[in-house]
Amino acid sequence: MRWQTEWRPLGWIVAGFFLCYFLPVGWARFDHAVVEALALVRWYAREHVLLCLIPAFFIAGAIAVFIRQEAVMRYLGVGAHKVVAYSVASVSGTLLAVCSCTVLPLFAGIYRMGAGLGPATAFLYSGPAINVLAIVLTARVLGWQLGVARAVGAVLFSVVVGLAMALLFRREEGERLAAAAVAEGDGGRPLWQTSLSFLAMVGVLVFANWGAPAEPSGIWAALYEAKWGITALFGLFFALALVVWMGLPWGRVAAITAATAGVALLYPGHPLAPFVVAVAGLSLLTATDRGAGGDWFGATWEFAKQILPLLLIGVVIAGLLLGRPGHEGLIPSAWVSSAVGGNSLAANTFASVAGAFMYFATLTEVPILEGLLRNGMGQGPALALLLAGPALSLPNMLVIRSVLGTKKTAAYVALVVVMATLTGAIYGALVGA
């Protein structure tokens, strides 16, 4: 045996042994943090995997199979016109009411199809950050100044971060441009058919996850009350698209649709039940198809295998360290509250870094910040957390690294944290908080 080649595995074994040997089991804070980690991952599995991630995986798989590569290259490619590319990336983000994790399969899909690093990272940031409902809720609950600052900052961030990433890695982008120049398209279906099919899928994703508004009345409340009816209409339109434009057997699609409707009628107060039936039916339908449907399921499965384990590991670690909203992990919440008071550079930096590692589900950042502001958080750190938190999280970073690599991921995270810190400090100085 050559010990020169075995030092690394031996080191991991020894480190693992000491970690297990010195686990602080019995220490109340550690035991509570473990419970919080498990509670957070259970909540994540119940609230996000079925309704958010699985539809996002199918959309990402469809991007890889049904969207022609030249279309991606024309609008988002490394050689596309910058105004067009970054406008499309930012506008696409405003249409998605998703968290920092749900946007990941969509980002991975367009990046692998040839989108430039700049537009792809602009989309990655804009998806969870430029959320119209979240910005409106911020303005209503936390004040119109913070709401406007968040909206303006998020839009500018998506473009600036994308441009900076493209500039930092322009050599690699040049190589991708050369490779894309010889790429051939697949001669797919007309663009309008593909666009309407994606509209149906995005409609299901958005309205199935439509969050409850702060006010019990108004247009947002009306949409929330009608969310499952709207989701069902998008689902019916998608079923039609599966048959007419994607060429899947109409008999099987009709059977899945009927089963979904039957479960919805049998369990009217449990909308998740028909949703699960629809997802299971679509999975079986595409997995057993020998044509484009099978390719679609294969691409979807590849994204799921790559992304889902990393997300769940990240959620467990985030829960262990920071707990859930209203519950503490290993890091006491009092430390966070005391570190973000005032408008110093240190307070803004801490808010940006803490926000980058915390996991925020869509819209949850607003009530969390409301509590922090009541406990003395400065306006600057509040904006810094709003700009860094929804777009980043520890689970999010793990997946981005698997797509972009360590160096590009570190650059992306650093850009978001530094820009959020500086923006928060400037805003805090302007409003005098």
SELO-965467 format. One record per residue (C-alpha): residue in three letters; y, x, z. Coordinates in pm, whole numbers. Layout:
<atoms>
ATOM, ALA, Y, X, Z $
...
</atoms>
This chain:
<atoms>
ATOM, MET, 0, 0, 0 $
ATOM, ARG, 343, 132, -98 $
ATOM, TRP, 569, 68, 198 $
ATOM, GLN, 874, 157, -11 $
ATOM, THR, 834, -175, -195 $
ATOM, GLU, 748, -381, 114 $
ATOM, TRP, 1052, -318, 334 $
ATOM, ARG, 1240, -620, 205 $
ATOM, PRO, 962, -877, 265 $
ATOM, LEU, 892, -715, 603 $
ATOM, GLY, 1260, -746, 693 $
ATOM, TRP, 1261, -1118, 605 $
ATOM, ILE, 947, -1174, 811 $
ATOM, VAL, 1091, -993, 1113 $
ATOM, ALA, 1424, -1177, 1081 $
ATOM, GLY, 1242, -1510, 1057 $
ATOM, PHE, 1034, -1428, 1362 $
ATOM, PHE, 1336, -1340, 1576 $
ATOM, LEU, 1518, -1651, 1455 $
ATOM, CYS, 1226, -1867, 1568 $
ATOM, TYR, 1179, -1669, 1890 $
ATOM, PHE, 1539, -1706, 2002 $
ATOM, LEU, 1602, -2063, 1889 $
ATOM, PRO, 1827, -2217, 2157 $
ATOM, VAL, 1606, -2522, 2204 $
ATOM, GLY, 1704, -2698, 2524 $
ATOM, TRP, 2073, -2615, 2490 $
ATOM, ALA, 2237, -2956, 2476 $
ATOM, ARG, 2482, -2877, 2197 $
ATOM, PHE, 2210, -2725, 1977 $
ATOM, ASP, 1972, -3015, 2034 $
ATOM, HIS, 2250, -3262, 1955 $
ATOM, ALA, 2345, -3065, 1642 $
ATOM, VAL, 1985, -3083, 1517 $
ATOM, VAL, 1990, -3459, 1565 $
ATOM, GLU, 2322, -3477, 1379 $
ATOM, ALA, 2183, -3271, 1091 $
ATOM, LEU, 1884, -3502, 1057 $
ATOM, ALA, 2105, -3811, 1091 $
ATOM, LEU, 2338, -3683, 820 $
ATOM, VAL, 2057, -3606, 576 $
ATOM, ARG, 1904, -3950, 643 $
ATOM, TRP, 2241, -4115, 576 $
ATOM, TYR, 2283, -3904, 263 $
ATOM, ALA, 1939, -4003, 134 $
ATOM, ARG, 2006, -4372, 197 $
ATOM, GLU, 2363, -4391, 70 $
ATOM, HIS, 2385, -4130, -205 $
ATOM, VAL, 2054, -4032, -358 $
ATOM, LEU, 1957, -4370, -503 $
ATOM, LEU, 2300, -4509, -587 $
ATOM, CYS, 2484, -4188, -680 $
ATOM, LEU, 2262, -3897, -768 $
ATOM, ILE, 1983, -4065, -965 $
ATOM, PRO, 2225, -4243, -1202 $
ATOM, ALA, 2417, -3914, -1232 $
ATOM, PHE, 2094, -3729, -1318 $
ATOM, PHE, 2018, -3982, -1594 $
ATOM, ILE, 2372, -3949, -1730 $
ATOM, ALA, 2344, -3569, -1728 $
ATOM, GLY, 2006, -3588, -1903 $
ATOM, ALA, 2156, -3821, -2163 $
ATOM, ILE, 2439, -3575, -2222 $
ATOM, ALA, 2184, -3305, -2295 $
ATOM, VAL, 1981, -3520, -2534 $
ATOM, PHE, 2203, -3782, -2698 $
ATOM, ILE, 2543, -3612, -2730 $
ATOM, ARG, 2577, -3387, -3029 $
ATOM, GLN, 2669, -3033, -2938 $
ATOM, GLU, 2948, -3014, -3194 $
ATOM, ALA, 3118, -3311, -3026 $
ATOM, VAL, 3120, -3126, -2692 $
ATOM, MET, 3241, -2810, -2863 $
ATOM, ARG, 3518, -2998, -3043 $
ATOM, TYR, 3671, -3149, -2729 $
ATOM, LEU, 3559, -2925, -2441 $
ATOM, GLY, 3426, -2607, -2602 $
ATOM, VAL, 3560, -2258, -2545 $
ATOM, GLY, 3729, -2275, -2883 $
ATOM, ALA, 3879, -2622, -2843 $
ATOM, HIS, 4254, -2678, -2831 $
ATOM, LYS, 4358, -2624, -2469 $
ATOM, VAL, 4575, -2934, -2446 $
ATOM, VAL, 4292, -3151, -2577 $
ATOM, ALA, 4023, -2983, -2368 $
ATOM, TYR, 4204, -2998, -2035 $
ATOM, SER, 4341, -3347, -2097 $
ATOM, VAL, 3990, -3477, -2170 $
ATOM, ALA, 3848, -3299, -1864 $
ATOM, SER, 4116, -3438, -1632 $
ATOM, VAL, 4107, -3792, -1771 $
ATOM, SER, 3727, -3797, -1749 $
ATOM, GLY, 3754, -3713, -1382 $
ATOM, THR, 3984, -4007, -1308 $
ATOM, LEU, 3717, -4249, -1430 $
ATOM, LEU, 3461, -4140, -1170 $
ATOM, ALA, 3477, -4252, -806 $
ATOM, VAL, 3226, -3985, -704 $
ATOM, CYS, 3192, -3724, -432 $
ATOM, SER, 3165, -3348, -471 $
ATOM, CYS, 2787, -3372, -502 $
ATOM, THR, 2752, -3660, -748 $
ATOM, VAL, 2975, -3487, -1003 $
ATOM, LEU, 2743, -3183, -1014 $
ATOM, PRO, 2477, -3314, -1257 $
ATOM, LEU, 2752, -3427, -1495 $
ATOM, PHE, 2924, -3089, -1473 $
ATOM, ALA, 2596, -2905, -1533 $
ATOM, GLY, 2523, -3128, -1831 $
ATOM, ILE, 2849, -3069, -2018 $
ATOM, TYR, 2855, -2697, -1932 $
ATOM, ARG, 2508, -2639, -2068 $
ATOM, MET, 2595, -2833, -2381 $
ATOM, GLY, 2868, -2584, -2462 $
ATOM, ALA, 3178, -2693, -2271 $
ATOM, GLY, 3409, -2402, -2195 $
ATOM, LEU, 3419, -2267, -1842 $
ATOM, GLY, 3782, -2373, -1802 $
ATOM, PRO, 3745, -2739, -1908 $
ATOM, ALA, 3409, -2763, -1728 $
ATOM, THR, 3554, -2644, -1395 $
ATOM, ALA, 3860, -2866, -1449 $
ATOM, PHE, 3619, -3159, -1479 $
ATOM, LEU, 3422, -3032, -1177 $
ATOM, TYR, 3738, -3042, -965 $
ATOM, SER, 3890, -3360, -1110 $
ATOM, GLY, 3578, -3576, -1070 $
ATOM, PRO, 3593, -3611, -691 $
ATOM, ALA, 3958, -3506, -640 $
ATOM, ILE, 4141, -3734, -885 $
ATOM, ASN, 3992, -4054, -752 $
ATOM, VAL, 4239, -4337, -811 $
ATOM, LEU, 4105, -4554, -529 $
ATOM, ALA, 4108, -4263, -282 $
ATOM, ILE, 4464, -4172, -374 $
ATOM, VAL, 4581, -4533, -331 $
ATOM, LEU, 4401, -4551, 5 $
ATOM, THR, 4565, -4224, 109 $
ATOM, ALA, 4910, -4363, 29 $
ATOM, ARG, 4849, -4687, 219 $
ATOM, VAL, 4689, -4537, 529 $
ATOM, LEU, 4851, -4193, 558 $
ATOM, GLY, 5186, -4261, 392 $
ATOM, TRP, 5321, -4269, 38 $
ATOM, GLN, 5447, -3909, 55 $
ATOM, LEU, 5101, -3770, 124 $
ATOM, GLY, 4950, -4003, -137 $
ATOM, VAL, 5191, -3886, -409 $
ATOM, ALA, 5148, -3522, -308 $
ATOM, ARG, 4770, -3559, -328 $
ATOM, ALA, 4786, -3721, -672 $
ATOM, VAL, 5023, -3462, -819 $
ATOM, GLY, 4844, -3171, -653 $
ATOM, ALA, 4499, -3283, -768 $
ATOM, VAL, 4605, -3327, -1132 $
ATOM, LEU, 4777, -2989, -1141 $
ATOM, PHE, 4486, -2824, -958 $
ATOM, SER, 4230, -2940, -1210 $
ATOM, VAL, 4425, -2777, -1494 $
ATOM, VAL, 4535, -2463, -1310 $
ATOM, VAL, 4187, -2394, -1168 $
ATOM, GLY, 4033, -2441, -1512 $
ATOM, LEU, 4286, -2214, -1684 $
ATOM, ALA, 4245, -1949, -1414 $
ATOM, MET, 3864, -1955, -1443 $
ATOM, ALA, 3884, -1922, -1822 $
ATOM, LEU, 4124, -1629, -1785 $
ATOM, LEU, 3922, -1449, -1519 $
ATOM, PHE, 3601, -1472, -1722 $
ATOM, ARG, 3745, -1457, -2074 $
ATOM, ARG, 3496, -1188, -2183 $
ATOM, GLU, 3198, -1407, -2096 $
ATOM, GLU, 3373, -1701, -2261 $
ATOM, GLY, 3418, -1493, -2573 $
ATOM, GLU, 3044, -1434, -2584 $
ATOM, ARG, 2980, -1805, -2543 $
ATOM, LEU, 3227, -1874, -2825 $
ATOM, ALA, 3037, -1639, -3054 $
ATOM, ALA, 2709, -1807, -2965 $
ATOM, ALA, 2857, -2153, -3012 $
ATOM, ALA, 2987, -2062, -3356 $
ATOM, VAL, 2631, -2044, -3489 $
ATOM, ALA, 2501, -2346, -3296 $
ATOM, GLU, 2376, -2633, -3505 $
ATOM, GLY, 2417, -2999, -3428 $
ATOM, ASP, 2133, -3247, -3400 $
ATOM, GLY, 2275, -3507, -3638 $
ATOM, GLY, 2253, -3780, -3374 $
ATOM, ARG, 2363, -4142, -3377 $
ATOM, PRO, 2723, -4254, -3442 $
ATOM, LEU, 2971, -4153, -3176 $
ATOM, TRP, 3075, -4512, -3099 $
ATOM, GLN, 2717, -4607, -3011 $
ATOM, THR, 2677, -4307, -2783 $
ATOM, SER, 3015, -4376, -2622 $
ATOM, LEU, 2931, -4739, -2543 $
ATOM, SER, 2592, -4638, -2402 $
ATOM, PHE, 2761, -4388, -2172 $
ATOM, LEU, 3024, -4646, -2077 $
ATOM, ALA, 2743, -4871, -1955 $
ATOM, MET, 2584, -4593, -1748 $
ATOM, VAL, 2915, -4481, -1599 $
ATOM, GLY, 2998, -4845, -1519 $
ATOM, VAL, 2675, -4879, -1322 $
ATOM, LEU, 2746, -4552, -1137 $
ATOM, VAL, 3106, -4639, -1052 $
ATOM, PHE, 3066, -5000, -940 $
ATOM, ALA, 2737, -4953, -755 $
ATOM, ASN, 2928, -4704, -537 $
ATOM, TRP, 3256, -4892, -515 $
ATOM, GLY, 3383, -4844, -159 $
ATOM, ALA, 3538, -5104, 69 $
ATOM, PRO, 3921, -5095, 58 $
ATOM, ALA, 4146, -5079, 362 $
ATOM, GLU, 4301, -5421, 291 $
ATOM, PRO, 4085, -5738, 296 $
ATOM, SER, 4276, -5888, 2 $
ATOM, GLY, 4412, -5777, -333 $
ATOM, ILE, 4260, -5643, -652 $
ATOM, TRP, 4061, -5364, -484 $
ATOM, ALA, 3908, -5610, -238 $
ATOM, ALA, 3826, -5851, -522 $
ATOM, LEU, 3652, -5576, -715 $
ATOM, TYR, 3460, -5478, -403 $
ATOM, GLU, 3340, -5835, -352 $
ATOM, ALA, 3229, -5855, -715 $
ATOM, LYS, 3087, -5501, -734 $
ATOM, TRP, 2720, -5599, -767 $
ATOM, GLY, 2791, -5869, -1023 $
ATOM, ILE, 2988, -5619, -1231 $
ATOM, THR, 2710, -5362, -1185 $
ATOM, ALA, 2457, -5617, -1311 $
ATOM, LEU, 2669, -5687, -1621 $
ATOM, PHE, 2689, -5317, -1702 $
ATOM, GLY, 2313, -5297, -1642 $
ATOM, LEU, 2246, -5577, -1890 $
ATOM, PHE, 2469, -5409, -2147 $
ATOM, PHE, 2281, -5082, -2086 $
ATOM, ALA, 1946, -5259, -2136 $
ATOM, LEU, 2072, -5385, -2471 $
ATOM, ALA, 2185, -5032, -2565 $
ATOM, LEU, 1838, -4895, -2477 $
ATOM, VAL, 1682, -5122, -2738 $
ATOM, VAL, 1945, -5137, -3013 $
ATOM, TRP, 2082, -4782, -3010 $
ATOM, MET, 1827, -4567, -2829 $
ATOM, GLY, 1525, -4724, -2996 $
ATOM, LEU, 1317, -4792, -2684 $
ATOM, PRO, 1057, -5075, -2701 $
ATOM, TRP, 1228, -5408, -2648 $
ATOM, GLY, 924, -5562, -2476 $
ATOM, ARG, 919, -5299, -2201 $
ATOM, VAL, 1294, -5311, -2156 $
ATOM, ALA, 1279, -5691, -2129 $
ATOM, ALA, 999, -5667, -1870 $
ATOM, ILE, 1200, -5423, -1656 $
ATOM, THR, 1509, -5642, -1686 $
ATOM, ALA, 1313, -5951, -1584 $
ATOM, ALA, 1155, -5771, -1288 $
ATOM, THR, 1496, -5650, -1173 $
ATOM, ALA, 1645, -5999, -1201 $
ATOM, GLY, 1345, -6149, -1019 $
ATOM, VAL, 1380, -5910, -724 $
ATOM, ALA, 1756, -5980, -712 $
ATOM, LEU, 1685, -6354, -686 $
ATOM, LEU, 1414, -6307, -424 $
ATOM, TYR, 1628, -6076, -208 $
ATOM, PRO, 1989, -6184, -268 $
ATOM, GLY, 2123, -6002, 37 $
ATOM, HIS, 1961, -5670, -49 $
ATOM, PRO, 2117, -5532, -370 $
ATOM, LEU, 1944, -5198, -325 $
ATOM, ALA, 1603, -5359, -394 $
ATOM, PRO, 1673, -5460, -758 $
ATOM, PHE, 1855, -5130, -809 $
ATOM, VAL, 1540, -4940, -707 $
ATOM, VAL, 1328, -5157, -938 $
ATOM, ALA, 1564, -5086, -1229 $
ATOM, VAL, 1562, -4710, -1163 $
ATOM, ALA, 1183, -4698, -1128 $
ATOM, GLY, 1142, -4901, -1446 $
ATOM, LEU, 1380, -4679, -1643 $
ATOM, SER, 1199, -4370, -1516 $
ATOM, LEU, 858, -4506, -1620 $
ATOM, LEU, 993, -4627, -1953 $
ATOM, THR, 1147, -4295, -2053 $
ATOM, ALA, 873, -4075, -1904 $
ATOM, THR, 606, -4245, -2117 $
ATOM, ASP, 810, -4248, -2437 $
ATOM, ARG, 707, -3994, -2700 $
ATOM, GLY, 1042, -3976, -2871 $
ATOM, ALA, 1400, -3926, -2755 $
ATOM, GLY, 1331, -4126, -2438 $
ATOM, GLY, 1077, -3868, -2326 $
ATOM, ASP, 1323, -3587, -2396 $
ATOM, TRP, 1582, -3777, -2194 $
ATOM, PHE, 1352, -3808, -1892 $
ATOM, GLY, 1255, -3441, -1923 $
ATOM, ALA, 1619, -3330, -1914 $
ATOM, THR, 1689, -3567, -1623 $
ATOM, TRP, 1393, -3429, -1430 $
ATOM, GLU, 1509, -3070, -1485 $
ATOM, PHE, 1850, -3150, -1338 $
ATOM, ALA, 1689, -3327, -1043 $
ATOM, LYS, 1457, -3033, -968 $
ATOM, GLN, 1742, -2785, -978 $
ATOM, ILE, 2008, -2979, -789 $
ATOM, LEU, 1851, -3217, -536 $
ATOM, PRO, 1672, -2962, -311 $
ATOM, LEU, 1986, -2747, -286 $
ATOM, LEU, 2198, -3049, -201 $
ATOM, LEU, 1966, -3164, 76 $
ATOM, ILE, 1947, -2812, 224 $
ATOM, GLY, 2326, -2793, 215 $
ATOM, VAL, 2365, -3132, 381 $
ATOM, VAL, 2131, -3028, 664 $
ATOM, ILE, 2328, -2707, 725 $
ATOM, ALA, 2662, -2890, 708 $
ATOM, GLY, 2536, -3150, 956 $
ATOM, LEU, 2406, -2881, 1191 $
ATOM, LEU, 2739, -2697, 1195 $
ATOM, LEU, 2990, -2981, 1171 $
ATOM, GLY, 2798, -3301, 1245 $
ATOM, ARG, 2892, -3641, 1100 $
ATOM, PRO, 3234, -3809, 1108 $
ATOM, GLY, 3290, -3899, 1473 $
ATOM, HIS, 3001, -3681, 1594 $
ATOM, GLU, 2995, -3311, 1671 $
ATOM, GLY, 2766, -3038, 1548 $
ATOM, LEU, 2751, -2680, 1673 $
ATOM, ILE, 3124, -2635, 1607 $
ATOM, PRO, 3327, -2844, 1856 $
ATOM, SER, 3570, -3086, 1689 $
ATOM, ALA, 3834, -2980, 1945 $
ATOM, TRP, 3841, -2637, 1777 $
ATOM, VAL, 3919, -2802, 1445 $
ATOM, SER, 4193, -3023, 1593 $
ATOM, SER, 4361, -2735, 1775 $
ATOM, ALA, 4349, -2506, 1469 $
ATOM, VAL, 4527, -2743, 1228 $
ATOM, GLY, 4833, -2828, 1436 $
ATOM, GLY, 5175, -2747, 1297 $
ATOM, ASN, 5236, -2600, 953 $
ATOM, SER, 5164, -2230, 991 $
ATOM, LEU, 4985, -2037, 719 $
ATOM, ALA, 4690, -1998, 955 $
ATOM, ALA, 4670, -2376, 1009 $
ATOM, ASN, 4678, -2443, 635 $
ATOM, THR, 4419, -2173, 569 $
ATOM, PHE, 4189, -2312, 835 $
ATOM, ALA, 4227, -2666, 698 $
ATOM, SER, 4144, -2547, 345 $
ATOM, VAL, 3841, -2345, 451 $
ATOM, ALA, 3711, -2615, 685 $
ATOM, GLY, 3759, -2878, 416 $
ATOM, ALA, 3580, -2661, 161 $
ATOM, PHE, 3266, -2639, 377 $
ATOM, MET, 3264, -2992, 518 $
ATOM, TYR, 3091, -3273, 330 $
ATOM, PHE, 3309, -3576, 253 $
ATOM, ALA, 3158, -3887, 102 $
ATOM, THR, 3396, -4076, -127 $
ATOM, LEU, 3691, -4223, 69 $
ATOM, THR, 3571, -4095, 410 $
ATOM, GLU, 3830, -3817, 415 $
ATOM, VAL, 4108, -4073, 474 $
ATOM, PRO, 3992, -4212, 812 $
ATOM, ILE, 3893, -3861, 924 $
ATOM, LEU, 4241, -3734, 847 $
ATOM, GLU, 4398, -4037, 1012 $
ATOM, GLY, 4230, -3939, 1338 $
ATOM, LEU, 4328, -3571, 1301 $
ATOM, LEU, 4692, -3661, 1230 $
ATOM, ARG, 4702, -3872, 1546 $
ATOM, ASN, 4580, -3567, 1736 $
ATOM, GLY, 4859, -3340, 1613 $
ATOM, MET, 4748, -3222, 1270 $
ATOM, GLY, 5042, -3109, 1056 $
ATOM, GLN, 5127, -3273, 723 $
ATOM, GLY, 5076, -2945, 537 $
ATOM, PRO, 4721, -2885, 665 $
ATOM, ALA, 4646, -3253, 597 $
ATOM, LEU, 4735, -3208, 229 $
ATOM, ALA, 4544, -2878, 217 $
ATOM, LEU, 4233, -3051, 346 $
ATOM, LEU, 4279, -3340, 101 $
ATOM, LEU, 4299, -3098, -193 $
ATOM, ALA, 4008, -2874, -90 $
ATOM, GLY, 3776, -3112, 97 $
ATOM, PRO, 3673, -3382, -153 $
ATOM, ALA, 3623, -3128, -435 $
ATOM, LEU, 3415, -2877, -239 $
ATOM, SER, 3137, -2876, 20 $
ATOM, LEU, 2860, -2642, 127 $
ATOM, PRO, 2595, -2841, -68 $
ATOM, ASN, 2828, -2844, -368 $
ATOM, MET, 2867, -2464, -357 $
ATOM, LEU, 2492, -2402, -351 $
ATOM, VAL, 2445, -2604, -669 $
ATOM, ILE, 2746, -2456, -850 $
ATOM, ARG, 2600, -2111, -784 $
ATOM, SER, 2274, -2213, -951 $
ATOM, VAL, 2471, -2315, -1263 $
ATOM, LEU, 2749, -2055, -1282 $
ATOM, GLY, 2616, -1765, -1076 $
ATOM, THR, 2754, -1605, -760 $
ATOM, LYS, 3064, -1437, -905 $
ATOM, LYS, 3202, -1742, -1085 $
ATOM, THR, 3123, -1970, -792 $
ATOM, ALA, 3305, -1738, -551 $
ATOM, ALA, 3605, -1730, -784 $
ATOM, TYR, 3612, -2110, -814 $
ATOM, VAL, 3591, -2162, -438 $
ATOM, ALA, 3854, -1895, -370 $
ATOM, LEU, 4094, -2049, -623 $
ATOM, VAL, 4063, -2395, -468 $
ATOM, VAL, 4103, -2265, -111 $
ATOM, VAL, 4400, -2038, -189 $
ATOM, MET, 4583, -2302, -394 $
ATOM, ALA, 4520, -2571, -132 $
ATOM, THR, 4652, -2339, 139 $
ATOM, LEU, 4971, -2252, -48 $
ATOM, THR, 5033, -2611, -157 $
ATOM, GLY, 4985, -2736, 197 $
ATOM, ALA, 5224, -2476, 336 $
ATOM, ILE, 5492, -2561, 79 $
ATOM, TYR, 5452, -2935, 131 $
ATOM, GLY, 5465, -2900, 509 $
ATOM, ALA, 5783, -2697, 484 $
ATOM, LEU, 5942, -2958, 255 $
ATOM, VAL, 5865, -3257, 475 $
ATOM, GLY, 5948, -3064, 790 $
ATOM, ALA, 5614, -3116, 965 $
</atoms>
